[in-house]
Amino acid sequence: SCFLTLVLLFTAAPILIVIANSFNASPFSQWPPTGFTLKWYADVIDHQPFRSGFVNSLKVSIVATICATVLGT
C-alpha cells in the first residue's frame, strides 16, 4: 500500500509539476512559480488554430465513442 502510493506519486509528479507551472506568471518555466495567472489559458483560448483543433478532436472523440459503444454492445 505504501509502496503503491510512492509509485503513483513518482508517476504523477511530472504532470503535477506541469499543471502547477501552467499558472506561473513568468513567461519562462521557473520553480517555484513567481506568481499566479490565468493568462496562458486565455492566450490558448484566443488562439484560433487551437480552437479549431479542439473542436475537431471533440468531433472525432464523439464519433469514436459512438462507434465503440455500438461495436462493444
PDB file of N, CA, C and O in Angstrom, chain B, residues numbered from 101:
ATOM      1  N   SER B 101       0.821  -1.191   0.000  1.00  0.00           N
ATOM      2  CA  SER B 101       0.000   0.000   0.000  1.00  0.00           C
ATOM      3  C   SER B 101       0.869   1.261   0.000  1.00  0.00           C
ATOM      4  O   SER B 101       0.641   2.171  -0.797  1.00  0.00           O
ATOM      5  N   CYS B 102       1.854   1.316   0.882  1.00  0.00           N
ATOM      6  CA  CYS B 102       2.753   2.470   0.935  1.00  0.00           C
ATOM      7  C   CYS B 102       3.617   2.528  -0.321  1.00  0.00           C
ATOM      8  O   CYS B 102       3.856   3.602  -0.874  1.00  0.00           O
ATOM      9  N   PHE B 103       4.085   1.359  -0.765  1.00  0.00           N
ATOM     10  CA  PHE B 103       4.897   1.297  -1.970  1.00  0.00           C
ATOM     11  C   PHE B 103       4.088   1.746  -3.186  1.00  0.00           C
ATOM     12  O   PHE B 103       4.584   2.499  -4.024  1.00  0.00           O
ATOM     13  N   LEU B 104       2.850   1.283  -3.278  1.00  0.00           N
ATOM     14  CA  LEU B 104       1.977   1.674  -4.376  1.00  0.00           C
ATOM     15  C   LEU B 104       1.745   3.183  -4.386  1.00  0.00           C
ATOM     16  O   LEU B 104       1.734   3.802  -5.450  1.00  0.00           O
ATOM     17  N   THR B 105       1.564   3.768  -3.224  1.00  0.00           N
ATOM     18  CA  THR B 105       1.378   5.221  -3.121  1.00  0.00           C
ATOM     19  C   THR B 105       2.617   5.959  -3.605  1.00  0.00           C
ATOM     20  O   THR B 105       2.509   6.962  -4.312  1.00  0.00           O
ATOM     21  N   LEU B 106       3.796   5.465  -3.225  1.00  0.00           N
ATOM     22  CA  LEU B 106       5.042   6.095  -3.678  1.00  0.00           C
ATOM     23  C   LEU B 106       5.213   5.982  -5.191  1.00  0.00           C
ATOM     24  O   LEU B 106       5.645   6.938  -5.836  1.00  0.00           O
ATOM     25  N   VAL B 107       4.882   4.838  -5.759  1.00  0.00           N
ATOM     26  CA  VAL B 107       4.980   4.653  -7.209  1.00  0.00           C
ATOM     27  C   VAL B 107       4.008   5.585  -7.922  1.00  0.00           C
ATOM     28  O   VAL B 107       4.366   6.208  -8.921  1.00  0.00           O
ATOM     29  N   LEU B 108       2.792   5.683  -7.420  1.00  0.00           N
ATOM     30  CA  LEU B 108       1.797   6.576  -8.017  1.00  0.00           C
ATOM     31  C   LEU B 108       2.254   8.027  -7.950  1.00  0.00           C
ATOM     32  O   LEU B 108       2.116   8.771  -8.921  1.00  0.00           O
ATOM     33  N   LEU B 109       2.789   8.423  -6.824  1.00  0.00           N
ATOM     34  CA  LEU B 109       3.295   9.789  -6.669  1.00  0.00           C
ATOM     35  C   LEU B 109       4.461  10.055  -7.614  1.00  0.00           C
ATOM     36  O   LEU B 109       4.531  11.114  -8.239  1.00  0.00           O
ATOM     37  N   PHE B 110       5.372   9.096  -7.717  1.00  0.00           N
ATOM     38  CA  PHE B 110       6.509   9.228  -8.630  1.00  0.00           C
ATOM     39  C   PHE B 110       6.041   9.332 -10.081  1.00  0.00           C
ATOM     40  O   PHE B 110       6.610  10.086 -10.870  1.00  0.00           O
ATOM     41  N   THR B 111       5.011   8.578 -10.424  1.00  0.00           N
ATOM     42  CA  THR B 111       4.483   8.591 -11.792  1.00  0.00           C
ATOM     43  C   THR B 111       3.730   9.883 -12.086  1.00  0.00           C
ATOM     44  O   THR B 111       3.822  10.416 -13.191  1.00  0.00           O
ATOM     45  N   ALA B 112       2.990  10.388 -11.111  1.00  0.00           N
ATOM     46  CA  ALA B 112       2.154  11.569 -11.322  1.00  0.00           C
ATOM     47  C   ALA B 112       2.906  12.880 -11.122  1.00  0.00           C
ATOM     48  O   ALA B 112       2.419  13.930 -11.541  1.00  0.00           O
ATOM     49  N   ALA B 113       4.076  12.847 -10.496  1.00  0.00           N
ATOM     50  CA  ALA B 113       4.804  14.073 -10.164  1.00  0.00           C
ATOM     51  C   ALA B 113       5.079  14.969 -11.375  1.00  0.00           C
ATOM     52  O   ALA B 113       4.866  16.178 -11.278  1.00  0.00           O
ATOM     53  N   PRO B 114       5.543  14.435 -12.515  1.00  0.00           N
ATOM     54  CA  PRO B 114       5.810  15.338 -13.644  1.00  0.00           C
ATOM     55  C   PRO B 114       4.574  16.104 -14.122  1.00  0.00           C
ATOM     56  O   PRO B 114       4.665  17.300 -14.398  1.00  0.00           O
ATOM     57  N   ILE B 115       3.432  15.441 -14.223  1.00  0.00           N
ATOM     58  CA  ILE B 115       2.241  16.139 -14.692  1.00  0.00           C
ATOM     59  C   ILE B 115       1.748  17.132 -13.641  1.00  0.00           C
ATOM     60  O   ILE B 115       1.215  18.185 -13.991  1.00  0.00           O
ATOM     61  N   LEU B 116       1.920  16.811 -12.364  1.00  0.00           N
ATOM     62  CA  LEU B 116       1.531  17.755 -11.318  1.00  0.00           C
ATOM     63  C   LEU B 116       2.399  19.012 -11.358  1.00  0.00           C
ATOM     64  O   LEU B 116       1.911  20.114 -11.110  1.00  0.00           O
ATOM     65  N   ILE B 117       3.673  18.848 -11.667  1.00  0.00           N
ATOM     66  CA  ILE B 117       4.572  19.997 -11.785  1.00  0.00           C
ATOM     67  C   ILE B 117       4.194  20.846 -12.994  1.00  0.00           C
ATOM     68  O   ILE B 117       4.203  22.075 -12.913  1.00  0.00           O
ATOM     69  N   VAL B 118       3.863  20.205 -14.111  1.00  0.00           N
ATOM     70  CA  VAL B 118       3.454  20.944 -15.313  1.00  0.00           C
ATOM     71  C   VAL B 118       2.167  21.720 -15.047  1.00  0.00           C
ATOM     72  O   VAL B 118       2.043  22.875 -15.453  1.00  0.00           O
ATOM     73  N   ILE B 119       1.218  21.092 -14.373  1.00  0.00           N
ATOM     74  CA  ILE B 119      -0.041  21.779 -14.063  1.00  0.00           C
ATOM     75  C   ILE B 119       0.217  22.974 -13.144  1.00  0.00           C
ATOM     76  O   ILE B 119      -0.314  24.060 -13.371  1.00  0.00           O
ATOM     77  N   ALA B 120       1.023  22.775 -12.119  1.00  0.00           N
ATOM     78  CA  ALA B 120       1.342  23.880 -11.208  1.00  0.00           C
ATOM     79  C   ALA B 120       2.067  25.001 -11.947  1.00  0.00           C
ATOM     80  O   ALA B 120       1.810  26.179 -11.697  1.00  0.00           O
ATOM     81  N   ASN B 121       2.968  24.638 -12.853  1.00  0.00           N
ATOM     82  CA  ASN B 121       3.736  25.635 -13.600  1.00  0.00           C
ATOM     83  C   ASN B 121       2.879  26.367 -14.635  1.00  0.00           C
ATOM     84  O   ASN B 121       3.244  27.459 -15.071  1.00  0.00           O
ATOM     85  N   SER B 122       1.745  25.784 -15.033  1.00  0.00           N
ATOM     86  CA  SER B 122       0.885  26.449 -16.015  1.00  0.00           C
ATOM     87  C   SER B 122       0.226  27.700 -15.452  1.00  0.00           C
ATOM     88  O   SER B 122      -0.282  28.524 -16.213  1.00  0.00           O
ATOM     89  N   PHE B 123       0.224  27.856 -14.142  1.00  0.00           N
ATOM     90  CA  PHE B 123      -0.332  29.052 -13.509  1.00  0.00           C
ATOM     91  C   PHE B 123       0.756  30.068 -13.159  1.00  0.00           C
ATOM     92  O   PHE B 123       0.483  31.063 -12.488  1.00  0.00           O
ATOM     93  N   ASN B 124       1.982  29.822 -13.609  1.00  0.00           N
ATOM     94  CA  ASN B 124       3.127  30.676 -13.309  1.00  0.00           C
ATOM     95  C   ASN B 124       3.020  31.994 -14.071  1.00  0.00           C
ATOM     96  O   ASN B 124       2.718  31.989 -15.265  1.00  0.00           O
ATOM     97  N   ALA B 125       3.254  33.090 -13.423  1.00  0.00           N
ATOM     98  CA  ALA B 125       3.174  34.403 -14.066  1.00  0.00           C
ATOM     99  C   ALA B 125       4.369  34.679 -14.965  1.00  0.00           C
ATOM    100  O   ALA B 125       4.287  35.546 -15.835  1.00  0.00           O
ATOM    101  N   SER B 126       5.461  33.977 -14.786  1.00  0.00           N
ATOM    102  CA  SER B 126       6.660  34.192 -15.587  1.00  0.00           C
ATOM    103  C   SER B 126       6.477  33.607 -16.986  1.00  0.00           C
ATOM    104  O   SER B 126       5.865  32.549 -17.134  1.00  0.00           O
ATOM    105  N   PRO B 127       7.006  34.287 -18.024  1.00  0.00           N
ATOM    106  CA  PRO B 127       6.897  33.740 -19.378  1.00  0.00           C
ATOM    107  C   PRO B 127       7.809  32.531 -19.601  1.00  0.00           C
ATOM    108  O   PRO B 127       7.702  31.856 -20.625  1.00  0.00           O
ATOM    109  N   PHE B 128       8.692  32.258 -18.664  1.00  0.00           N
ATOM    110  CA  PHE B 128       9.584  31.104 -18.747  1.00  0.00           C
ATOM    111  C   PHE B 128       9.318  30.186 -17.571  1.00  0.00           C
ATOM    112  O   PHE B 128       8.824  30.618 -16.530  1.00  0.00           O
ATOM    113  N   SER B 129       9.645  28.930 -17.742  1.00  0.00           N
ATOM    114  CA  SER B 129       9.438  27.960 -16.675  1.00  0.00           C
ATOM    115  C   SER B 129      10.379  28.253 -15.513  1.00  0.00           C
ATOM    116  O   SER B 129      11.600  28.207 -15.665  1.00  0.00           O
ATOM    117  N   GLN B 130       9.806  28.552 -14.362  1.00  0.00           N
ATOM    118  CA  GLN B 130      10.587  28.810 -13.160  1.00  0.00           C
ATOM    119  C   GLN B 130       9.990  28.018 -12.012  1.00  0.00           C
ATOM    120  O   GLN B 130       8.773  27.857 -11.912  1.00  0.00           O
ATOM    121  N   TRP B 131      10.857  27.533 -11.156  1.00  0.00           N
ATOM    122  CA  TRP B 131      10.374  26.851  -9.960  1.00  0.00           C
ATOM    123  C   TRP B 131      11.103  27.394  -8.762  1.00  0.00           C
ATOM    124  O   TRP B 131      12.334  27.394  -8.761  1.00  0.00           O
ATOM    125  N   PRO B 132      10.433  27.845  -7.770  1.00  0.00           N
ATOM    126  CA  PRO B 132       8.984  27.885  -7.606  1.00  0.00           C
ATOM    127  C   PRO B 132       8.354  28.984  -8.460  1.00  0.00           C
ATOM    128  O   PRO B 132       9.042  29.928  -8.850  1.00  0.00           O
ATOM    129  N   PRO B 133       7.070  28.877  -8.753  1.00  0.00           N
ATOM    130  CA  PRO B 133       6.395  29.891  -9.572  1.00  0.00           C
ATOM    131  C   PRO B 133       6.508  31.279  -8.945  1.00  0.00           C
ATOM    132  O   PRO B 133       6.506  31.427  -7.723  1.00  0.00           O
ATOM    133  N   THR B 134       6.606  32.301  -9.814  1.00  0.00           N
ATOM    134  CA  THR B 134       6.787  33.672  -9.336  1.00  0.00           C
ATOM    135  C   THR B 134       5.480  34.370  -8.999  1.00  0.00           C
ATOM    136  O   THR B 134       5.483  35.385  -8.302  1.00  0.00           O
ATOM    137  N   GLY B 135       4.382  33.850  -9.478  1.00  0.00           N
ATOM    138  CA  GLY B 135       3.083  34.459  -9.212  1.00  0.00           C
ATOM    139  C   GLY B 135       1.991  33.585  -9.787  1.00  0.00           C
ATOM    140  O   GLY B 135       2.269  32.514 -10.326  1.00  0.00           O
ATOM    141  N   PHE B 136       0.762  34.028  -9.680  1.00  0.00           N
ATOM    142  CA  PHE B 136      -0.389  33.264 -10.172  1.00  0.00           C
ATOM    143  C   PHE B 136      -1.060  34.031 -11.294  1.00  0.00           C
ATOM    144  O   PHE B 136      -1.334  35.224 -11.162  1.00  0.00           O
ATOM    145  N   THR B 137      -1.331  33.337 -12.419  1.00  0.00           N
ATOM    146  CA  THR B 137      -2.026  33.963 -13.526  1.00  0.00           C
ATOM    147  C   THR B 137      -2.788  32.918 -14.334  1.00  0.00           C
ATOM    148  O   THR B 137      -2.417  31.745 -14.371  1.00  0.00           O
ATOM    149  N   LEU B 138      -3.853  33.368 -14.975  1.00  0.00           N
ATOM    150  CA  LEU B 138      -4.592  32.532 -15.917  1.00  0.00           C
ATOM    151  C   LEU B 138      -4.354  33.009 -17.351  1.00  0.00           C
ATOM    152  O   LEU B 138      -5.057  32.597 -18.274  1.00  0.00           O
ATOM    153  N   LYS B 139      -3.358  33.879 -17.527  1.00  0.00           N
ATOM    154  CA  LYS B 139      -3.059  34.480 -18.823  1.00  0.00           C
ATOM    155  C   LYS B 139      -2.794  33.423 -19.892  1.00  0.00           C
ATOM    156  O   LYS B 139      -3.257  33.559 -21.024  1.00  0.00           O
ATOM    157  N   TRP B 140      -2.060  32.382 -19.546  1.00  0.00           N
ATOM    158  CA  TRP B 140      -1.686  31.369 -20.540  1.00  0.00           C
ATOM    159  C   TRP B 140      -2.912  30.623 -21.043  1.00  0.00           C
ATOM    160  O   TRP B 140      -2.978  30.254 -22.215  1.00  0.00           O
ATOM    161  N   TYR B 141      -3.882  30.399 -20.164  1.00  0.00           N
ATOM    162  CA  TYR B 141      -5.115  29.737 -20.591  1.00  0.00           C
ATOM    163  C   TYR B 141      -5.931  30.666 -21.492  1.00  0.00           C
ATOM    164  O   TYR B 141      -6.518  30.209 -22.473  1.00  0.00           O
ATOM    165  N   ALA B 142      -5.976  31.953 -21.176  1.00  0.00           N
ATOM    166  CA  ALA B 142      -6.686  32.917 -22.026  1.00  0.00           C
ATOM    167  C   ALA B 142      -6.023  33.005 -23.398  1.00  0.00           C
ATOM    168  O   ALA B 142      -6.710  33.096 -24.415  1.00  0.00           O
ATOM    169  N   ASP B 143      -4.683  32.977 -23.431  1.00  0.00           N
ATOM    170  CA  ASP B 143      -3.969  33.018 -24.710  1.00  0.00           C
ATOM    171  C   ASP B 143      -4.294  31.800 -25.567  1.00  0.00           C
ATOM    172  O   ASP B 143      -4.468  31.921 -26.780  1.00  0.00           O
ATOM    173  N   VAL B 144      -4.376  30.647 -24.951  1.00  0.00           N
ATOM    174  CA  VAL B 144      -4.687  29.420 -25.697  1.00  0.00           C
ATOM    175  C   VAL B 144      -6.109  29.476 -26.240  1.00  0.00           C
ATOM    176  O   VAL B 144      -6.349  29.110 -27.390  1.00  0.00           O
ATOM    177  N   ILE B 145      -7.049  29.929 -25.424  1.00  0.00           N
ATOM    178  CA  ILE B 145      -8.444  30.000 -25.862  1.00  0.00           C
ATOM    179  C   ILE B 145      -8.610  31.022 -26.978  1.00  0.00           C
ATOM    180  O   ILE B 145      -9.448  30.833 -27.860  1.00  0.00           O
ATOM    181  N   ASP B 146      -7.834  32.098 -26.960  1.00  0.00           N
ATOM    182  CA  ASP B 146      -7.908  33.118 -28.012  1.00  0.00           C
ATOM    183  C   ASP B 146      -7.228  32.685 -29.305  1.00  0.00           C
ATOM    184  O   ASP B 146      -7.432  33.313 -30.344  1.00  0.00           O
ATOM    185  N   HIS B 147      -6.431  31.634 -29.264  1.00  0.00           N
ATOM    186  CA  HIS B 147      -5.672  31.179 -30.427  1.00  0.00           C
ATOM    187  C   HIS B 147      -6.577  30.334 -31.330  1.00  0.00           C
ATOM    188  O   HIS B 147      -6.949  29.216 -30.972  1.00  0.00           O
ATOM    189  N   GLN B 148      -6.929  30.877 -32.508  1.00  0.00           N
ATOM    190  CA  GLN B 148      -7.896  30.245 -33.400  1.00  0.00           C
ATOM    191  C   GLN B 148      -7.486  28.835 -33.820  1.00  0.00           C
ATOM    192  O   GLN B 148      -8.338  27.946 -33.783  1.00  0.00           O
ATOM    193  N   PRO B 149      -6.237  28.569 -34.217  1.00  0.00           N
ATOM    194  CA  PRO B 149      -5.884  27.186 -34.592  1.00  0.00           C
ATOM    195  C   PRO B 149      -6.096  26.190 -33.452  1.00  0.00           C
ATOM    196  O   PRO B 149      -6.454  25.039 -33.704  1.00  0.00           O
ATOM    197  N   PHE B 150      -5.884  26.604 -32.222  1.00  0.00           N
ATOM    198  CA  PHE B 150      -6.145  25.708 -31.097  1.00  0.00           C
ATOM    199  C   PHE B 150      -7.628  25.388 -31.000  1.00  0.00           C
ATOM    200  O   PHE B 150      -8.014  24.234 -30.810  1.00  0.00           O
ATOM    201  N   ARG B 151      -8.459  26.423 -31.132  1.00  0.00           N
ATOM    202  CA  ARG B 151      -9.906  26.201 -31.031  1.00  0.00           C
ATOM    203  C   ARG B 151     -10.401  25.265 -32.111  1.00  0.00           C
ATOM    204  O   ARG B 151     -11.196  24.369 -31.828  1.00  0.00           O
ATOM    205  N   SER B 152      -9.951  25.450 -33.349  1.00  0.00           N
ATOM    206  CA  SER B 152     -10.422  24.575 -34.427  1.00  0.00           C
ATOM    207  C   SER B 152      -9.924  23.144 -34.225  1.00  0.00           C
ATOM    208  O   SER B 152     -10.657  22.192 -34.491  1.00  0.00           O
ATOM    209  N   GLY B 153      -8.691  22.987 -33.759  1.00  0.00           N
ATOM    210  CA  GLY B 153      -8.186  21.648 -33.472  1.00  0.00           C
ATOM    211  C   GLY B 153      -8.941  20.990 -32.329  1.00  0.00           C
ATOM    212  O   GLY B 153      -9.204  19.787 -32.358  1.00  0.00           O
ATOM    213  N   PHE B 154      -9.286  21.782 -31.325  1.00  0.00           N
ATOM    214  CA  PHE B 154     -10.045  21.259 -30.191  1.00  0.00           C
ATOM    215  C   PHE B 154     -11.428  20.784 -30.625  1.00  0.00           C
ATOM    216  O   PHE B 154     -11.887  19.720 -30.207  1.00  0.00           O
ATOM    217  N   VAL B 155     -12.089  21.579 -31.467  1.00  0.00           N
ATOM    218  CA  VAL B 155     -13.416  21.195 -31.968  1.00  0.00           C
ATOM    219  C   VAL B 155     -13.312  19.931 -32.813  1.00  0.00           C
ATOM    220  O   VAL B 155     -14.156  19.042 -32.699  1.00  0.00           O
ATOM    221  N   ASN B 156     -12.283  19.839 -33.661  1.00  0.00           N
ATOM    222  CA  ASN B 156     -12.098  18.625 -34.455  1.00  0.00           C
ATOM    223  C   ASN B 156     -11.856  17.408 -33.561  1.00  0.00           C
ATOM    224  O   ASN B 156     -12.385  16.329 -33.828  1.00  0.00           O
ATOM    225  N   SER B 157     -11.078  17.572 -32.527  1.00  0.00           N
ATOM    226  CA  SER B 157     -10.830  16.473 -31.588  1.00  0.00           C
ATOM    227  C   SER B 157     -12.113  16.036 -30.893  1.00  0.00           C
ATOM    228  O   SER B 157     -12.341  14.842 -30.699  1.00  0.00           O
ATOM    229  N   LEU B 158     -12.947  16.994 -30.522  1.00  0.00           N
ATOM    230  CA  LEU B 158     -14.226  16.641 -29.903  1.00  0.00           C
ATOM    231  C   LEU B 158     -15.110  15.856 -30.868  1.00  0.00           C
ATOM    232  O   LEU B 158     -15.744  14.875 -30.476  1.00  0.00           O
ATOM    233  N   LYS B 159     -15.152  16.285 -32.124  1.00  0.00           N
ATOM    234  CA  LYS B 159     -15.962  15.577 -33.120  1.00  0.00           C
ATOM    235  C   LYS B 159     -15.473  14.141 -33.294  1.00  0.00           C
ATOM    236  O   LYS B 159     -16.271  13.205 -33.297  1.00  0.00           O
ATOM    237  N   VAL B 160     -14.156  13.971 -33.439  1.00  0.00           N
ATOM    238  CA  VAL B 160     -13.590  12.635 -33.620  1.00  0.00           C
ATOM    239  C   VAL B 160     -13.853  11.775 -32.390  1.00  0.00           C
ATOM    240  O   VAL B 160     -14.196  10.600 -32.519  1.00  0.00           O
ATOM    241  N   SER B 161     -13.697  12.347 -31.202  1.00  0.00           N
ATOM    242  CA  SER B 161     -13.908  11.554 -29.983  1.00  0.00           C
ATOM    243  C   SER B 161     -15.370  11.144 -29.818  1.00  0.00           C
ATOM    244  O   SER B 161     -15.654  10.046 -29.340  1.00  0.00           O
ATOM    245  N   ILE B 162     -16.287  12.004 -30.203  1.00  0.00           N
ATOM    246  CA  ILE B 162     -17.709  11.657 -30.114  1.00  0.00           C
ATOM    247  C   ILE B 162     -18.039  10.524 -31.075  1.00  0.00           C
ATOM    248  O   ILE B 162     -18.725   9.572 -30.704  1.00  0.00           O
ATOM    249  N   VAL B 163     -17.551  10.624 -32.312  1.00  0.00           N
ATOM    250  CA  VAL B 163     -17.796   9.563 -33.293  1.00  0.00           C
ATOM    251  C   VAL B 163     -17.146   8.259 -32.835  1.00  0.00           C
ATOM    252  O   VAL B 163     -17.762   7.198 -32.943  1.00  0.00           O
ATOM    253  N   ALA B 164     -15.917   8.316 -32.328  1.00  0.00           N
ATOM    254  CA  ALA B 164     -15.223   7.118 -31.860  1.00  0.00           C
ATOM    255  C   ALA B 164     -15.955   6.490 -30.677  1.00  0.00           C
ATOM    256  O   ALA B 164     -16.044   5.266 -30.585  1.00  0.00           O
ATOM    257  N   THR B 165     -16.476   7.313 -29.777  1.00  0.00           N
ATOM    258  CA  THR B 165     -17.222   6.793 -28.632  1.00  0.00           C
ATOM    259  C   THR B 165     -18.490   6.091 -29.078  1.00  0.00           C
ATOM    260  O   THR B 165     -18.817   5.011 -28.586  1.00  0.00           O
ATOM    261  N   ILE B 166     -19.196   6.701 -30.003  1.00  0.00           N
ATOM    262  CA  ILE B 166     -20.432   6.088 -30.514  1.00  0.00           C
ATOM    263  C   ILE B 166     -20.113   4.769 -31.209  1.00  0.00           C
ATOM    264  O   ILE B 166     -20.791   3.768 -30.978  1.00  0.00           O
ATOM    265  N   CYS B 167     -19.092   4.758 -32.054  1.00  0.00           N
ATOM    266  CA  CYS B 167     -18.717   3.528 -32.770  1.00  0.00           C
ATOM    267  C   CYS B 167     -18.270   2.432 -31.787  1.00  0.00           C
ATOM    268  O   CYS B 167     -18.663   1.275 -31.940  1.00  0.00           O
ATOM    269  N   ALA B 168     -17.477   2.775 -30.809  1.00  0.00           N
ATOM    270  CA  ALA B 168     -17.010   1.781 -29.833  1.00  0.00           C
ATOM    271  C   ALA B 168     -18.175   1.247 -28.997  1.00  0.00           C
ATOM    272  O   ALA B 168     -18.214   0.060 -28.672  1.00  0.00           O
ATOM    273  N   THR B 169     -19.112   2.112 -28.655  1.00  0.00           N
ATOM    274  CA  THR B 169     -20.275   1.661 -27.873  1.00  0.00           C
ATOM    275  C   THR B 169     -21.143   0.716 -28.700  1.00  0.00           C
ATOM    276  O   THR B 169     -21.601  -0.311 -28.198  1.00  0.00           O
ATOM    277  N   VAL B 170     -21.366   1.058 -29.954  1.00  0.00           N
ATOM    278  CA  VAL B 170     -22.188   0.205 -30.826  1.00  0.00           C
ATOM    279  C   VAL B 170     -21.494  -1.131 -31.054  1.00  0.00           C
ATOM    280  O   VAL B 170     -22.119  -2.185 -30.941  1.00  0.00           O
ATOM    281  N   LEU B 171     -20.194  -1.091 -31.377  1.00  0.00           N
ATOM    282  CA  LEU B 171     -19.467  -2.334 -31.639  1.00  0.00           C
ATOM    283  C   LEU B 171     -19.285  -3.163 -30.365  1.00  0.00           C
ATOM    284  O   LEU B 171     -19.303  -4.393 -30.419  1.00  0.00           O
ATOM    285  N   GLY B 172     -19.115  -2.512 -29.248  1.00  0.00           N
ATOM    286  CA  GLY B 172     -18.949  -3.219 -27.990  1.00  0.00           C
ATOM    287  C   GLY B 172     -20.228  -3.839 -27.462  1.00  0.00           C
ATOM    288  O   GLY B 172     -20.204  -4.793 -26.684  1.00  0.00           O
ATOM    289  N   THR B 173     -21.343  -3.281 -27.901  1.00  0.00           N
ATOM    290  CA  THR B 173     -22.630  -3.810 -27.453  1.00  0.00           C
ATOM    291  C   THR B 173     -23.060  -4.914 -28.385  1.00  0.00           C
ATOM    292  O   THR B 173     -24.123  -5.505 -28.193  1.00  0.00           O
TER     293      THR B 173
END
